């Protein structure tokens, strides 16, 4: 509930600021954000964070799989086993996974 309230407040503040600023200010902010997002340092940091998140998710999946084990549906356990085999096969977790990456 707290997150929903925070989102609604942020939405309301954004609307008020946007309507007061006008179209020119909107275009100026849009250009600034686009320039920031295209900065190589920002892109590298975002990719590094995405890779770290994928690794943490892989470790968490293994821990949960080990603890929950046979109480999971077979479709889930098959997926976990496939991920483990892929990790053993190439030494990397999610080498072909493009989740969290951007082509923009």
C-alpha positions as CSV (number, residue, x, y, z in Angstrom):
1,X,0.0,0.0,0.0
2,X,2.9,2.3,0.8
3,X,4.3,1.9,-2.7
4,X,1.0,2.6,-4.3
5,X,0.6,5.8,-2.3
6,X,4.1,6.8,-3.2
7,X,3.5,6.2,-6.9
8,X,0.2,8.1,-6.9
9,X,1.9,11.1,-5.1
10,X,4.7,11.0,-7.6
11,X,2.3,10.9,-10.5
12,X,0.4,13.9,-9.1
13,X,3.5,15.9,-8.5
14,X,4.7,15.1,-12.0
15,X,1.4,16.2,-13.5
16,X,1.4,19.5,-11.6
17,X,5.0,20.2,-12.5
18,X,4.4,19.2,-16.1
19,X,1.4,21.4,-16.6
20,X,3.1,24.4,-15.0
21,X,6.3,24.0,-17.0
22,X,4.7,23.8,-20.4
23,X,5.8,22.1,-23.6
24,X,9.2,23.9,-24.0
25,X,10.4,22.8,-20.5
26,X,9.1,19.3,-21.2
27,X,11.2,19.1,-24.4
28,X,14.2,20.5,-22.5
29,X,13.9,17.9,-19.8
30,X,13.4,15.2,-22.4
31,X,16.6,16.2,-24.2
32,X,18.5,16.2,-20.9
33,X,17.3,12.7,-19.9
34,X,18.1,11.4,-23.4
35,X,21.6,12.8,-23.2
36,X,22.1,11.3,-19.7
37,X,20.8,7.9,-20.8
38,X,23.2,7.9,-23.8
39,X,26.3,8.7,-21.7
40,X,28.7,5.8,-22.0
41,X,29.4,5.8,-18.2
42,X,25.7,5.6,-17.4
43,X,25.2,2.8,-19.9
44,X,28.1,0.8,-18.5
45,X,26.9,1.2,-15.0
46,X,23.4,0.1,-16.0
47,X,24.8,-3.0,-17.8
48,X,27.0,-3.8,-14.8
49,X,24.0,-3.5,-12.4
50,X,21.9,-5.7,-14.7
51,X,24.6,-8.4,-14.9
52,X,25.0,-8.3,-11.1
53,X,21.2,-8.7,-10.7
54,X,21.2,-11.6,-13.1
55,X,23.9,-13.3,-11.1
56,X,22.2,-12.7,-7.8
57,X,18.9,-14.1,-9.2
58,X,20.8,-17.2,-10.4
59,X,22.2,-17.7,-7.0
60,X,18.9,-17.1,-5.3
61,X,17.2,-19.6,-7.7
62,X,19.7,-22.3,-6.8
63,X,19.3,-21.7,-3.0
64,X,15.5,-21.8,-3.3
65,X,15.6,-24.8,-5.5
66,X,17.8,-26.6,-3.0
67,X,15.6,-25.7,0.0
68,X,12.2,-26.2,-1.6
69,X,13.3,-29.1,-3.8
70,X,10.6,-31.7,-4.4
71,X,7.7,-29.5,-3.3
72,X,7.9,-27.6,-6.6
73,X,5.9,-28.5,-9.7
74,X,7.8,-30.5,-12.2
75,X,7.9,-27.7,-14.8
76,X,9.8,-25.5,-12.3
77,X,12.2,-28.2,-11.3
78,X,12.9,-29.0,-15.0
79,X,13.7,-25.3,-15.6
80,X,16.1,-25.2,-12.6
81,X,17.9,-28.3,-13.8
82,X,18.2,-26.9,-17.3
83,X,19.7,-23.7,-15.9
84,X,22.2,-25.7,-13.8
85,X,23.3,-27.8,-16.8
86,X,23.8,-24.6,-18.8
87,X,25.9,-23.2,-16.0
88,X,28.0,-26.3,-15.8
89,X,28.4,-26.5,-19.6
90,X,29.8,-23.1,-20.3
91,X,30.9,-21.8,-16.9
92,X,28.6,-18.8,-17.0
93,X,25.1,-18.3,-15.7
94,X,22.7,-16.9,-18.3
95,X,25.2,-16.4,-21.1
96,X,22.5,-16.2,-23.8
97,X,20.0,-14.3,-21.6
98,X,19.2,-10.8,-22.7
99,X,17.0,-9.9,-19.8
100,X,17.8,-6.5,-18.4
101,X,19.7,-5.3,-21.4
102,X,18.7,-2.6,-23.8
103,X,19.3,-2.1,-27.5
104,X,18.4,1.6,-27.4
